Amino acid sequence: MAAVALTKDSFQQNVESGVTLVDFWAPWCGPCKMQLPIIEELSEEMGAQAKIAKINVDEEPELASQFGVMSIPTLILFKDGQPVDKMVGLKSKDDLKSKIEGQL
């Protein structure tokens, strides 16, 4: 299952239940390009346990500002619609997986 691209219209329904990791990124961001394959791989591994999503900050500036995203990549972990963890910068798959599993 690939990471889902979210917009302000689809955001709420995607994070409102369960655990969702959201990657805030942009196509011009070098570290984001390195983070993306990690996100996709994690999405495959987690399957139905947790949702993995991404938001292009150039296309969705309102969401980026709503969650105080100042630099990218920023990854925010949501549980039942509430942000529970915020990580800035490139993160390893193991780091992200253990944070997700801690919320399941």
N, CA, C and O of each residue as an XYZ file, in Angstrom:
416
protein
N       0.843     -1.193      0.000
C       0.000      0.000      0.000
C       0.880      1.247      0.000
O       1.702      1.426      0.899
N       0.714      2.101     -0.993
C       1.554      3.296     -1.098
C       1.070      4.386     -0.144
O      -0.088      4.403      0.273
N       1.980      5.285      0.186
C       1.612      6.428      1.026
C       0.578      7.270      0.275
O       0.688      7.477     -0.934
N      -0.419      7.746      1.004
C      -1.517      8.509      0.418
C      -1.153      9.992      0.398
O      -0.676     10.532      1.396
N      -1.379     10.647     -0.742
C      -1.167     12.095     -0.810
C      -2.437     12.782     -0.287
O      -3.534     12.554     -0.797
N      -2.267     13.622      0.734
C      -3.416     14.290      1.348
C      -3.540     15.735      0.898
O      -2.557     16.390      0.552
N      -4.787     16.215      0.913
C      -5.071     17.631      0.676
C      -5.856     18.132      1.882
O      -6.226     17.348      2.755
N      -6.107     19.429      1.928
C      -6.868     19.942      3.072
C      -8.270     19.338      3.111
O      -8.877     19.239      4.178
N      -8.787     18.931      1.940
C     -10.124     18.323      1.888
C     -10.140     16.886      2.411
O     -11.123     16.458      3.016
N      -9.054     16.138      2.181
C      -9.041     14.724      2.583
C      -8.311     14.495      3.905
O      -8.326     13.386      4.439
N      -7.672     15.541      4.433
C      -6.821     15.381      5.615
C      -7.561     14.815      6.824
O      -7.162     13.789      7.376
N      -8.636     15.484      7.234
C      -9.323     15.119      8.476
C      -9.818     13.680      8.470
O      -9.635     12.952      9.446
N     -10.446     13.269      7.371
C     -10.995     11.909      7.328
C      -9.887     10.853      7.365
O     -10.128      9.717      7.774
N      -8.674     11.223      6.941
C      -7.574     10.255      6.942
C      -6.890     10.117      8.291
O      -6.340      9.058      8.592
N      -6.910     11.155      9.104
C      -6.210     11.079     10.398
C      -7.146     10.894     11.593
O      -6.677     10.691     12.713
N      -8.474     10.962     11.371
C      -9.388     11.000     12.516
C      -9.446      9.715     13.332
O      -9.815      9.751     14.505
N      -9.085      8.568     12.730
C      -9.099      7.348     13.541
C      -7.839      6.528     13.306
O      -7.304      6.475     12.199
N      -7.380      5.890     14.377
C      -6.176      5.070     14.285
C      -4.912      5.908     14.303
O      -4.911      7.065     14.724
N      -3.829      5.290     13.833
C      -2.515      5.934     13.839
C      -2.129      6.286     12.401
O      -2.187      5.444     11.505
N      -1.736      7.544     12.201
C      -1.344      8.016     10.873
C      -0.046      8.807     10.972
O       0.073      9.723     11.786
N       0.929      8.445     10.132
C       2.169      9.211     10.036
C       2.069     10.084      8.797
O       1.844      9.581      7.696
N       2.236     11.394      8.972
C       2.139     12.322      7.844
C       3.503     12.967      7.592
O       4.110     13.553      8.488
N       3.966     12.841      6.348
C       5.235     13.409      5.913
C       4.947     14.720      5.178
O       4.324     14.715      4.116
N       5.401     15.842      5.745
C       5.287     17.140      5.069
C       6.557     17.320      4.236
O       7.661     17.299      4.781
N       6.410     17.496      2.918
C       7.555     17.507      2.015
C       7.328     18.481      0.857
O       6.258     19.077      0.733
N       8.357     18.633      0.009
C       8.226     19.412     -1.229
C       9.171     18.800     -2.266
O      10.208     18.243     -1.908
N       8.812     18.905     -3.556
C       9.619     18.275     -4.605
C      11.034     18.838     -4.727
O      11.933     18.141     -5.196
N      11.243     20.091     -4.311
C      12.558     20.727     -4.450
C      13.482     20.462     -3.251
O      14.631     20.904     -3.246
N      12.986     19.750     -2.249
C      13.737     19.549     -1.004
C      14.573     18.267     -1.074
O      14.020     17.173     -1.186
N      15.895     18.399     -1.009
C      16.809     17.256     -1.096
C      16.549     16.162     -0.066
O      16.336     15.006     -0.433
N      16.566     16.519      1.241
C      16.305     15.494      2.264
C      14.932     14.835      2.116
O      14.757     13.670      2.474
N      13.945     15.595      1.578
C      12.606     15.025      1.361
C      12.669     13.893      0.340
O      11.977     12.884      0.473
N      13.515     14.074     -0.689
C      13.659     13.046     -1.721
C      14.274     11.784     -1.136
O      14.001     10.680     -1.606
N      15.110     11.946     -0.105
C      15.697     10.792      0.557
C      14.689     10.147      1.512
O      14.718      8.935      1.723
N      13.801     10.958      2.085
C      12.804     10.460      3.041
C      11.690      9.681      2.336
O      11.162      8.712      2.881
N      11.339     10.108      1.132
C      10.189      9.524      0.426
C      10.265      8.002      0.245
O       9.287      7.321      0.552
N      11.389      7.432     -0.243
C      11.432      5.968     -0.373
C      11.296      5.258      0.980
O      10.749      4.157      1.052
N      11.789      5.884      2.042
C      11.669      5.314      3.395
C      10.189      5.277      3.780
O       9.707      4.285      4.328
N       9.478      6.361      3.490
C       8.048      6.466      3.783
C       7.269      5.399      3.012
O       6.395      4.732      3.566
N       7.599      5.250      1.720
C       6.892      4.260      0.887
C       7.145      2.841      1.398
O       6.227      2.023      1.455
N       8.386      2.557      1.768
C       8.757      1.236      2.280
C       8.012      0.942      3.589
O       7.508     -0.160      3.805
N       7.962      1.954      4.444
C       7.268      1.829      5.729
C       5.778      1.560      5.504
O       5.164      0.764      6.215
N       5.215      2.230      4.515
C       3.809      2.057      4.178
C       3.532      0.603      3.789
O       2.527      0.024      4.201
N       4.431      0.019      2.994
C       4.310     -1.390      2.604
C       4.357     -2.289      3.838
O       3.536     -3.193      3.991
N       5.329     -2.028      4.716
C       5.539     -2.880      5.894
C       4.413     -2.779      6.914
O       4.016     -3.787      7.498
N       3.899     -1.585      7.133
C       2.884     -1.394      8.165
C       1.514     -1.896      7.704
O       0.686     -2.281      8.529
N       1.276     -1.894      6.401
C       0.009     -2.387      5.873
C      -1.174     -1.686      6.513
O      -1.259     -0.458      6.507
N      -2.090     -2.475      7.069
C      -3.315     -1.918      7.648
C      -3.142     -1.460      9.097
O      -4.054     -0.867      9.672
N      -1.974     -1.732      9.689
C      -1.757     -1.344     11.098
C      -1.795      0.165     11.294
O      -2.356      0.661     12.271
N      -1.192      0.891     10.353
C      -1.125      2.354     10.459
C      -1.174      2.944      9.062
O      -0.728      2.321      8.099
N      -1.725      4.161      8.956
C      -1.746      4.846      7.670
C      -0.481      5.685      7.536
O      -0.007      6.282      8.503
N       0.052      5.717      6.327
C       1.206      6.551      6.033
C       0.757      7.519      4.943
O       0.239      7.102      3.907
N       0.959      8.809      5.181
C       0.475      9.805      4.234
C       1.532     10.877      4.013
O       2.482     10.995      4.787
N       1.359     11.655      2.952
C       2.295     12.744      2.676
C       1.531     13.974      2.214
O       0.472     13.884      1.592
N       2.104     15.124      2.540
C       1.491     16.397      2.154
C       2.562     17.264      1.506
O       3.597     17.551      2.108
N       2.299     17.674      0.271
C       3.193     18.579     -0.437
C       2.924     20.001      0.096
O       1.854     20.562     -0.137
N       3.900     20.570      0.807
C       3.680     21.869      1.458
C       3.485     23.015      0.459
O       2.884     24.035      0.798
N       3.990     22.851     -0.772
C       3.773     23.879     -1.794
C       2.307     23.905     -2.225
O       1.759     24.965     -2.530
N       1.679     22.728     -2.246
C       0.284     22.637     -2.686
C      -0.703     22.834     -1.536
O      -1.854     23.208     -1.760
N      -0.250     22.581     -0.300
C      -1.135     22.662      0.871
C      -0.531     23.538      1.984
O      -0.298     23.051      3.091
N      -0.276     24.831      1.697
C       0.363     25.688      2.699
C      -0.464     25.863      3.971
O       0.091     26.091      5.046
N      -1.800     25.755      3.850
C      -2.651     25.919      5.041
C      -2.379     24.813      6.052
O      -2.272     25.075      7.250
N      -2.267     23.580      5.572
C      -2.003     22.459      6.479
C      -0.628     22.591      7.122
O      -0.462     22.327      8.313
N       0.356     23.004      6.323
C       1.709     23.173      6.858
C       1.702     24.216      7.976
O       2.327     24.018      9.018
N       1.002     25.316      7.758
C       0.994     26.363      8.781
C       0.145     25.960      9.984
O       0.464     26.332     11.114
N      -0.935     25.202      9.757
C      -1.787     24.737     10.845
C      -0.984     23.890     11.853
O      -1.246     23.928     13.055
N      -0.016     23.136     11.348
C       0.762     22.266     12.229
C       2.162     22.800     12.505
O       3.025     22.067     12.990
N       2.390     24.079     12.198
C       3.648     24.729     12.536
C       4.860     24.136     11.847
O       5.942     24.075     12.431
N       4.686     23.694     10.598
C       5.804     23.120      9.850
C       6.684     24.257      9.331
O       6.282     25.015      8.448
N       7.893     24.364      9.897
C       8.815     25.447      9.532
C       9.907     24.965      8.587
O      10.366     25.713      7.723
N      10.322     23.710      8.756
C      11.326     23.165      7.848
C      10.894     21.757      7.464
O      10.159     21.095      8.197
N      11.359     21.314      6.311
C      10.944     20.007      5.822
C      12.170     19.151      5.542
O      13.234     19.705      5.262
N      12.072     17.843      5.602
C      10.844     17.120      5.935
C      10.482     17.221      7.415
O      11.348     17.173      8.288
N       9.199     17.362      7.671
C       8.650     17.249      9.038
C       7.669     16.098      9.005
O       6.814     16.020      8.124
N       7.798     15.200      9.975
C       6.886     14.060     10.067
C       6.090     14.201     11.347
O       6.657     14.357     12.428
N       4.768     14.147     11.222
C       3.909     14.256     12.396
C       3.098     12.972     12.524
O       2.478     12.504     11.568
N       3.121     12.420     13.727
C       2.388     11.202     14.019
C       1.073     11.577     14.699
O       1.068     12.256     15.726
N      -0.035     11.133     14.122
C      -1.359     11.414     14.666
C      -1.960     10.137     15.236
O      -1.801      9.052     14.676
N      -2.652     10.289     16.356
C      -3.436      9.176     16.895
C      -4.851      9.692     17.111
O      -5.071     10.648     17.854
N      -5.801      9.049     16.454
C      -7.215      9.445     16.526
C      -7.401     10.954     16.316
O      -8.144     11.607     17.049
N      -6.725     11.486     15.318
C      -6.912     12.880     14.924
C      -6.040     13.894     15.658
O      -5.999     15.064     15.279
N      -5.339     13.451     16.715
C      -4.508     14.383     17.496
C      -3.027     14.149     17.223
O      -2.580     13.002     17.191
N      -2.248     15.238     17.024
C      -0.804     15.052     16.846
C      -0.161     14.590     18.160
O      -0.349     15.224     19.199
N       0.590     13.495     18.114
C       1.226     12.973     19.326
C       2.755     13.041     19.269
O       3.422     12.921     20.296
N       3.303     13.233     18.072
C       4.757     13.316     17.948
C       5.096     14.099     16.694
O       4.413     13.993     15.676
N       6.175     14.898     16.781
C       6.596     15.703     15.634
C       8.100     15.541     15.485
O       8.848     15.776     16.434
N       8.546     15.142     14.297
C       9.969     14.930     14.040
C      10.389     15.780     12.849
O       9.720     15.784     11.815
N      11.491     16.494     12.994
C      11.967     17.354     11.915
C      13.276     16.791     11.379
O      14.165     16.415     12.143
N      13.383     16.737     10.043
C      14.605     16.235      9.423
C      14.452     14.785      8.986
O      13.441     14.136      9.256
N      15.471     14.300      8.312
C      15.480     12.947      7.769
C      15.483     11.920      8.893
O      16.309     11.998      9.803
N      14.564     10.955      8.836
C      14.454      9.918      9.874
C      14.598      8.536      9.247
O      14.174      8.306      8.114
N      15.198      7.628      9.996
C      15.362      6.267      9.499
C      14.046      5.510      9.619
O      13.163      5.877     10.394
N      13.939      4.442      8.831
C      12.728      3.633      8.871
C      12.540      3.018     10.257
O      11.416      2.957     10.755
N      13.623      2.564     10.883
C      13.524      1.956     12.217
C      12.994      2.944     13.245
O      12.145      2.599     14.067
N      13.504      4.188     13.196
C      13.025      5.252     14.098
C      11.520      5.438     13.961
O      10.780      5.436     14.945
N      11.088      5.600     12.711
C       9.683      5.870     12.445
C       8.812      4.688     12.843
O       7.742      4.857     13.426
N       9.284      3.490     12.522
C       8.508      2.287     12.829
C       8.320      2.127     14.340
O       7.230      1.781     14.796
N       9.377      2.378     15.114
C       9.231      2.214     16.566
C       8.299      3.266     17.148
O       7.556      2.980     18.087
N       8.328      4.498     16.597
C       7.400      5.523     17.073
C       5.947      5.152     16.753
O       5.055      5.343     17.579
N       5.724      4.627     15.564
C       4.372      4.208     15.170
C       3.917      3.066     16.073
O       2.803      3.089     16.598
N       4.781      2.069     16.253
C       4.404      0.900     17.068
C       4.123      1.289     18.508
O       3.335      0.632     19.189
N       4.767      2.365     18.982
C       4.520      2.841     20.330
C       3.126      3.423     20.517
O       2.654      3.574     21.644
N       2.461      3.753     19.392
C       1.112      4.341     19.464
C       0.014      3.329     19.140
O      -1.169      3.619     19.317
N       0.400      2.151     18.668
C      -0.612      1.160     18.253
C      -1.280      0.507     19.455
O      -2.152     -0.346     19.289
